[in-house]
């Protein structure tokens, strides 16, 4: 798979509304950092995505910037939680045909507030 095909598979797992990452090539030691969660394995990330995916009601990749094996995407997304629509930037790094690292950047204060109140 090309870098673009790998990234497309990753975002298709989110846009499908299911969070099913079983067909997404994540490195076993995939590292993800975000404002409300951090994962050190593909297994942990896949479990989170399976739970969070159904709560994502809209997910649109507005723009992508590709620099070799690094891809930065600007994303607009909404959830079925009482939080406003969010815009984020996500950086994915591909190594040996798999996503090795991901970093999601956005203002998570509204989401943290809802999570603290029990969703």
JORA-V794173 format. One record per backbone hydrogen bond with DSSP energy under -1.0 kcal/mol. NH is the residue of the N-H (numbers start at 0). CO is the residue of the C=O. E is the energy in kcal/mol with one decimal. If there is no record, write none. Layout:
nh->[NH/NH]
co->[CO/CO]
e->[E/E]
//
This chain:
nh->[5/6/7/8/9/10/11/12/14/15/16/18/23/25/26/29/30/31/32/33/38/41/44/45/46/47/48/49/50/51/52/54/55/56/57/59/61/62/64/66/69/70/71/72/73/74/75/76/77/79/82/85/87/88/89/90/91/92/93/94/97/98/99/100/101/102/103/104/111/112/113/114/115/116/117/118]
co->[1/2/3/4/5/6/7/8/10/11/13/12/20/23/98/26/99/38/101/36/31/27/40/41/42/43/44/45/46/47/48/51/52/77/77/75/73/73/71/69/66/91/64/89/62/87/59/85/57/54/80/76/74/104/72/102/70/100/68/97/94/24/92/92/30/90/32/88/107/108/109/110/111/112/114/113]
e->[-2.3/-2.4/-2.7/-2.1/-1.9/-2.4/-2.3/-1.6/-3.1/-2.0/-1.5/-1.7/-1.5/-1.6/-2.6/-2.1/-2.1/-2.5/-2.2/-1.9/-2.4/-1.7/-1.8/-2.9/-2.0/-2.0/-2.8/-2.1/-1.3/-3.0/-3.0/-1.6/-1.5/-1.7/-1.4/-3.0/-2.3/-1.3/-2.9/-3.2/-1.6/-2.7/-2.8/-2.8/-2.9/-2.8/-2.8/-2.9/-2.5/-2.5/-2.6/-3.1/-2.6/-2.3/-2.4/-2.6/-2.9/-2.5/-2.9/-3.0/-1.7/-3.2/-2.9/-1.4/-2.4/-2.2/-2.6/-3.0/-3.1/-2.3/-1.9/-2.6/-2.4/-1.2/-1.4/-2.9]
//
